[in-house]
Amino acid sequence: MTVERAVRLLAGVIVLASLALAHWVSGYWIWLTVFVGLNLLQSAFTNWCPAMAIFRWMGLRTA
């Protein structure tokens, strides 16, 4: 698995989990989805996000 695929996987899991939490626990969990979306938006322009650094540290290769 590459860093890029791991970032997309992590973002998808967090978005789905936060939407489920917002539905069943509290509507405030929607802010986690907003945070992930904004982070993906800025990483599209800067090609960097904190998860990429963590996945590289874990030994995943880049594409």
N, CA and C atoms as an extended XYZ file, in Angstrom:
189
Properties=species:S:1:pos:R:3:atomname:S:1:resname:S:1:resid:I:1 pbc="F F F"
N         0.845       -1.176        0.000 N   MET     1
C         0.000        0.000        0.000 CA  MET     1
C         0.887        1.235        0.000 C   MET     1
N         0.477        2.233       -0.750 N   THR     2
C         1.239        3.471       -0.828 CA  THR     2
C         0.670        4.495        0.144 C   THR     2
N         1.438        5.546        0.369 N   VAL     3
C         1.021        6.624        1.262 CA  VAL     3
C        -0.276        7.265        0.756 C   VAL     3
N        -0.355        7.486       -0.532 N   GLU     4
C        -1.520        8.149       -1.105 CA  GLU     4
C        -2.787        7.320       -0.905 C   GLU     4
N        -2.692        6.010       -1.121 N   ARG     5
C        -3.857        5.142       -0.925 CA  ARG     5
C        -4.227        5.059        0.544 C   ARG     5
N        -3.237        5.044        1.421 N   ALA     6
C        -3.508        4.980        2.862 CA  ALA     6
C        -4.209        6.246        3.331 C   ALA     6
N        -3.826        7.404        2.796 N   VAL     7
C        -4.472        8.661        3.168 CA  VAL     7
C        -5.928        8.656        2.725 C   VAL     7
N        -6.197        8.194        1.511 N   ARG     8
C        -7.582        8.125        1.032 CA  ARG     8
C        -8.398        7.141        1.860 C   ARG     8
N        -7.797        6.015        2.221 N   LEU     9
C        -8.496        5.031        3.049 CA  LEU     9
C        -8.817        5.609        4.423 C   LEU     9
N        -7.847        6.245        5.043 N   LEU    10
C        -8.053        6.845        6.360 CA  LEU    10
C        -9.132        7.925        6.303 C   LEU    10
N        -9.094        8.768        5.288 N   ALA    11
C       -10.089        9.838        5.157 CA  ALA    11
C       -11.489        9.247        4.991 C   ALA    11
N       -11.612        8.229        4.174 N   GLY    12
C       -12.921        7.603        3.973 CA  GLY    12
C       -13.462        6.968        5.236 C   GLY    12
N       -12.605        6.276        5.980 N   VAL    13
C       -13.038        5.648        7.229 CA  VAL    13
C       -13.463        6.702        8.247 C   VAL    13
N       -12.692        7.777        8.366 N   ILE    14
C       -13.030        8.820        9.335 CA  ILE    14
C       -14.331        9.520        8.948 C   ILE    14
N       -14.528        9.792        7.670 N   VAL    15
C       -15.761       10.444        7.232 CA  VAL    15
C       -16.971        9.562        7.530 C   VAL    15
N       -16.893        8.286        7.182 N   LEU    16
C       -18.023        7.394        7.442 CA  LEU    16
C       -18.280        7.223        8.935 C   LEU    16
N       -17.215        7.102        9.722 N   ALA    17
C       -17.382        6.959       11.174 CA  ALA    17
C       -17.979        8.215       11.786 C   ALA    17
N       -17.522        9.387       11.350 N   SER    18
C       -18.052       10.623       11.923 CA  SER    18
C       -19.504       10.854       11.510 C   SER    18
N       -19.868       10.439       10.307 N   LEU    19
C       -21.272       10.560        9.909 CA  LEU    19
C       -22.155        9.626       10.724 C   LEU    19
N       -21.686        8.422       10.997 N   ALA    20
C       -22.448        7.502       11.844 CA  ALA    20
C       -22.570        8.057       13.259 C   ALA    20
N       -21.485        8.596       13.797 N   LEU    21
C       -21.528        9.185       15.131 CA  LEU    21
C       -22.452       10.406       15.169 C   LEU    21
N       -22.447       11.202       14.112 N   ALA    22
C       -23.330       12.364       14.065 CA  ALA    22
C       -24.794       11.933       14.014 C   ALA    22
N       -25.060       10.828       13.365 N   HIS    23
C       -26.437       10.346       13.263 CA  HIS    23
C       -26.929        9.745       14.578 C   HIS    23
N       -26.090        8.915       15.213 N   TRP    24
C       -26.548        8.169       16.378 CA  TRP    24
C       -26.127        8.757       17.730 C   TRP    24
N       -25.109        9.598       17.774 N   VAL    25
C       -24.629       10.087       19.066 CA  VAL    25
C       -24.916       11.575       19.235 C   VAL    25
N       -24.267       12.398       18.418 N   SER    26
C       -24.432       13.840       18.541 CA  SER    26
C       -24.123       14.492       17.201 C   SER    26
N       -24.884       15.502       16.860 N   GLY    27
C       -24.673       16.212       15.607 CA  GLY    27
C       -23.347       16.950       15.521 C   GLY    27
N       -22.718       17.159       16.661 N   TYR    28
C       -21.435       17.850       16.663 CA  TYR    28
C       -20.320       17.043       15.999 C   TYR    28
N       -20.503       15.742       15.843 N   TRP    29
C       -19.498       14.921       15.167 CA  TRP    29
C       -19.335       15.295       13.699 C   TRP    29
N       -20.279       16.023       13.156 N   ILE    30
C       -20.179       16.448       11.757 CA  ILE    30
C       -18.962       17.351       11.547 C   ILE    30
N       -18.504       18.008       12.615 N   TRP    31
C       -17.320       18.860       12.510 CA  TRP    31
C       -16.070       18.055       12.187 C   TRP    31
N       -16.033       16.792       12.577 N   LEU    32
C       -14.898       15.942       12.197 CA  LEU    32
C       -14.892       15.723       10.691 C   LEU    32
N       -16.056       15.542       10.109 N   THR    33
C       -16.164       15.419        8.655 CA  THR    33
C       -15.713       16.705        7.976 C   THR    33
N       -16.095       17.832        8.524 N   VAL    34
C       -15.675       19.125        7.974 CA  VAL    34
C       -14.155       19.255        8.034 C   VAL    34
N       -13.563       18.863        9.154 N   PHE    35
C       -12.107       18.935        9.299 CA  PHE    35
C       -11.401       18.063        8.262 C   PHE    35
N       -11.889       16.846        8.071 N   VAL    36
C       -11.274       15.951        7.086 CA  VAL    36
C       -11.402       16.536        5.687 C   VAL    36
N       -12.565       17.078        5.373 N   GLY    37
C       -12.764       17.686        4.055 CA  GLY    37
C       -11.837       18.867        3.816 C   GLY    37
N       -11.696       19.721        4.806 N   LEU    38
C       -10.789       20.863        4.665 CA  LEU    38
C        -9.334       20.412        4.548 C   LEU    38
N        -8.978       19.382        5.292 N   ASN    39
C        -7.618       18.862        5.213 CA  ASN    39
C        -7.344       18.273        3.831 C   ASN    39
N        -8.305       17.559        3.261 N   LEU    40
C        -8.142       17.026        1.910 CA  LEU    40
C        -8.049       18.150        0.876 C   LEU    40
N        -8.830       19.200        1.089 N   LEU    41
C        -8.789       20.342        0.175 CA  LEU    41
C        -7.433       21.021        0.184 C   LEU    41
N        -6.890       21.296        1.362 N   GLN    42
C        -5.587       21.952        1.417 CA  GLN    42
C        -4.485       21.035        0.920 C   GLN    42
N        -4.614       19.727        1.137 N   SER    43
C        -3.567       18.815        0.666 CA  SER    43
C        -3.579       18.687       -0.858 C   SER    43
N        -4.710       18.971       -1.485 N   ALA    44
C        -4.757       18.959       -2.949 CA  ALA    44
C        -3.894       20.065       -3.532 C   ALA    44
N        -3.779       21.184       -2.807 N   PHE    45
C        -2.979       22.299       -3.298 CA  PHE    45
C        -1.529       22.247       -2.813 C   PHE    45
N        -1.303       21.715       -1.614 N   THR    46
C         0.047       21.726       -1.051 CA  THR    46
C         0.759       20.389       -1.157 C   THR    46
N         0.014       19.312       -1.476 N   ASN    47
C         0.555       17.951       -1.561 CA  ASN    47
C         1.183       17.519       -0.227 C   ASN    47
N         0.598       17.970        0.880 N   TRP    48
C         1.064       17.574        2.201 CA  TRP    48
C        -0.099       17.561        3.174 C   TRP    48
N        -0.102       16.565        4.035 N   CYS    49
C        -1.031       16.531        5.161 CA  CYS    49
C        -0.352       15.740        6.284 C   CYS    49
N        -0.774       15.925        7.523 N   PRO    50
C        -0.118       15.242        8.642 CA  PRO    50
C        -0.142       13.721        8.513 C   PRO    50
N        -1.214       13.179        7.956 N   ALA    51
C        -1.294       11.720        7.812 CA  ALA    51
C        -0.203       11.196        6.882 C   ALA    51
N         0.169       11.956        5.868 N   MET    52
C         1.228       11.519        4.952 CA  MET    52
C         2.554       11.372        5.689 C   MET    52
N         2.857       12.312        6.554 N   ALA    53
C         4.099       12.240        7.323 CA  ALA    53
C         4.090       11.027        8.248 C   ALA    53
N         2.952       10.761        8.862 N   ILE    54
C         2.851        9.609        9.766 CA  ILE    54
C         2.982        8.306        8.989 C   ILE    54
N         2.332        8.193        7.837 N   PHE    55
C         2.425        6.968        7.046 CA  PHE    55
C         3.829        6.752        6.496 C   PHE    55
N         4.516        7.826        6.125 N   ARG    56
C         5.911        7.679        5.691 CA  ARG    56
C         6.788        7.208        6.835 C   ARG    56
N         6.549        7.736        8.046 N   TRP    57
C         7.298        7.321        9.230 CA  TRP    57
C         7.055        5.851        9.530 C   TRP    57
N         5.842        5.366        9.218 N   MET    58
C         5.511        3.962        9.442 CA  MET    58
C         6.140        3.045        8.385 C   MET    58
N         6.707        3.616        7.341 N   GLY    59
C         7.416        2.820        6.349 CA  GLY    59
C         6.683        2.577        5.047 C   GLY    59
N         5.535        3.225        4.842 N   LEU    60
C         4.832        3.068        3.577 CA  LEU    60
C         5.581        3.827        2.498 C   LEU    60
N         5.528        3.304        1.307 N   ARG    61
C         6.243        3.930        0.194 CA  ARG    61
C         5.327        4.915       -0.521 C   ARG    61
N         5.942        5.857       -1.218 N   THR    62
C         5.162        6.819       -2.002 CA  THR    62
C         4.976        6.277       -3.408 C   THR    62
N         3.988        6.805       -4.100 N   ALA    63
C         3.681        6.318       -5.452 CA  ALA    63
C         4.738        6.768       -6.441 C   ALA    63
